[in-house]
Amino acid sequence: MTDAKMMTIGDIMTKSVISVDATLTVNETAKMMEDAKVGAVIIMEDNTPVGIVTDRDFAIKIAAHAYQITTPIKQIMSSPLFSINSDETVRIAADLMHDRGIRKLPVIDDGNVVGIITSTDIVNLLAVCVEEDMRDMYFHSVAKIYANYSPYN
């Protein structure tokens, strides 16, 4: 196995991503997600990614606000869209996802959506890591957590 610290997003991302126009309705988008069996779609305006809608957005935002199924998907999307390049390391993606509290991160190269990385992808990678990689990731995480409590920051 290659060194997990140096693996790039491009090595583990899912390359097939569904994107929809911001004018689609909540109902149309949900049907597309169900048909494609995906947990997230990228929302586009003028061929530019502007947001993301996840299955959690449907569960939380629609129920909490009692939106109609005819509501434009743009109204419930998460924006601004946080993304990452495919040549970044998995560690950087994990840090960004942790810092922003997100579970799905679109991969965008040169303005084009080329994939998506999820927290499940990272957990699956951890499941096949060697002990040295696990130890390194553990110490990286501990150092990051305790940096918030350091009197020297």
C-alpha positions as CSV (number, residue, x, y, z in Angstrom):
1,M,0.0,0.0,0.0
2,T,1.2,3.5,-0.7
3,D,2.0,5.9,2.2
4,A,-1.4,7.1,3.6
5,K,0.1,10.5,4.5
6,M,0.8,11.1,0.9
7,M,-2.3,9.7,-0.8
8,T,-4.2,12.3,-2.7
9,I,-7.9,13.0,-3.0
10,G,-7.7,11.8,-6.6
11,D,-6.6,8.4,-5.3
12,I,-9.8,7.7,-3.2
13,M,-12.5,10.1,-4.4
14,T,-15.7,9.0,-6.1
15,K,-15.5,10.2,-9.6
16,S,-19.2,10.0,-10.5
17,V,-21.0,13.0,-9.1
18,I,-24.5,14.2,-9.8
19,S,-25.0,18.0,-10.3
20,V,-28.3,19.8,-10.8
21,D,-29.4,23.2,-11.8
22,A,-30.3,25.6,-9.0
23,T,-33.8,26.0,-10.5
24,L,-34.8,22.4,-9.9
25,T,-37.3,21.8,-7.2
26,V,-36.7,19.9,-3.9
27,N,-38.9,17.1,-5.2
28,E,-37.1,16.8,-8.6
29,T,-33.7,16.7,-6.9
30,A,-34.8,14.1,-4.3
31,K,-36.0,11.9,-7.1
32,M,-32.7,12.2,-8.9
33,M,-30.8,11.4,-5.7
34,E,-33.0,8.3,-5.2
35,D,-32.6,7.1,-8.7
36,A,-28.8,7.6,-8.7
37,K,-28.6,6.2,-5.1
38,V,-26.4,9.1,-4.0
39,G,-26.4,11.0,-0.7
40,A,-25.4,14.4,-2.2
41,V,-25.7,16.5,-5.3
42,I,-23.8,19.6,-6.4
43,I,-25.9,22.7,-7.2
44,M,-24.9,24.6,-10.3
45,E,-25.7,28.1,-11.6
46,D,-24.4,29.0,-15.1
47,N,-22.2,25.8,-15.1
48,T,-20.6,27.0,-11.8
49,P,-20.8,24.9,-8.6
50,V,-22.5,27.1,-6.0
51,G,-23.7,24.7,-3.3
52,I,-24.3,21.2,-2.2
53,V,-27.5,19.4,-1.0
54,T,-27.1,16.3,1.1
55,D,-29.6,13.7,2.3
56,R,-29.2,15.4,5.7
57,D,-30.3,18.7,4.3
58,F,-33.6,17.0,3.3
59,A,-34.0,15.5,6.7
60,I,-33.3,18.6,8.7
61,K,-34.0,21.7,6.6
62,I,-37.2,20.6,4.9
63,A,-38.7,19.1,8.0
64,A,-37.7,22.0,10.3
65,H,-39.0,24.7,7.9
66,A,-41.9,22.7,6.4
67,Y,-40.8,23.6,2.9
68,Q,-43.1,22.6,0.0
69,I,-41.8,20.0,-2.5
70,T,-42.0,22.7,-5.1
71,T,-39.4,24.8,-3.3
72,P,-36.3,25.6,-5.5
73,I,-33.4,23.4,-4.4
74,K,-31.2,26.5,-4.1
75,Q,-33.2,27.5,-1.0
76,I,-32.0,24.5,1.0
77,M,-28.5,24.1,-0.4
78,S,-25.5,24.5,1.8
79,S,-23.4,27.5,0.6
80,P,-20.7,28.7,0.3
81,L,-19.5,25.5,-1.2
82,F,-16.3,24.2,0.4
83,S,-14.2,22.1,-2.0
84,I,-10.8,20.7,-2.5
85,N,-8.4,20.0,-5.4
86,S,-7.8,16.4,-6.4
87,D,-4.0,16.8,-5.9
88,E,-4.4,17.6,-2.2
89,T,-3.7,15.0,0.4
90,V,-6.3,13.0,2.2
91,R,-5.1,14.5,5.5
92,I,-5.8,18.0,4.3
93,A,-9.3,16.9,3.3
94,A,-9.9,15.3,6.7
95,D,-8.8,18.4,8.4
96,L,-11.0,20.6,6.3
97,M,-14.0,18.3,6.8
98,H,-13.4,18.3,10.6
99,D,-12.9,22.1,10.8
100,R,-16.0,22.8,8.8
101,G,-18.2,20.1,10.3
102,I,-19.0,18.5,6.9
103,R,-19.2,14.9,5.8
104,K,-19.1,15.4,2.0
105,L,-16.5,17.5,0.1
106,P,-16.7,18.2,-3.6
107,V,-13.5,17.9,-5.5
108,I,-13.1,20.7,-8.0
109,D,-10.2,21.2,-10.5
110,D,-10.0,24.2,-12.7
111,G,-13.7,25.1,-11.9
112,N,-15.0,21.7,-12.9
113,V,-16.5,19.2,-10.4
114,V,-14.3,16.0,-10.9
115,G,-15.4,14.0,-7.8
116,I,-16.4,13.9,-4.2
117,I,-14.8,12.7,-1.1
118,T,-16.8,11.6,2.0
119,S,-16.1,10.8,5.6
120,T,-16.9,7.2,4.7
121,D,-14.1,7.3,2.1
122,I,-11.7,8.4,4.8
123,V,-12.9,5.8,7.3
124,N,-12.5,3.1,4.6
125,L,-8.9,4.2,4.1
126,L,-8.2,4.1,7.8
127,A,-9.6,0.5,7.9
128,V,-6.7,-0.7,5.6
129,C,-3.9,1.5,6.9
130,V,-0.8,0.1,8.4
131,E,-0.1,0.7,12.1
132,E,2.5,3.5,11.4
133,D,0.0,5.5,9.4
134,M,-2.6,5.1,12.1
135,R,-0.2,6.3,14.8
136,D,0.8,9.3,12.6
137,M,-2.8,10.3,12.0
138,Y,-3.6,9.9,15.7
139,F,-0.8,12.2,16.8
140,H,-1.7,14.7,14.1
141,S,-5.3,14.7,15.4
142,V,-4.2,15.0,19.1
143,A,-1.8,17.9,18.3
144,K,-4.5,19.7,16.4
145,I,-7.1,19.3,19.2
146,Y,-4.7,20.5,21.9
147,A,-3.4,23.4,19.9
148,N,-6.8,25.1,20.7
149,Y,-5.9,24.9,24.4
150,S,-2.3,25.9,24.3
151,P,-1.4,29.1,26.1
152,Y,1.2,29.8,23.4
153,N,-1.3,30.3,20.5
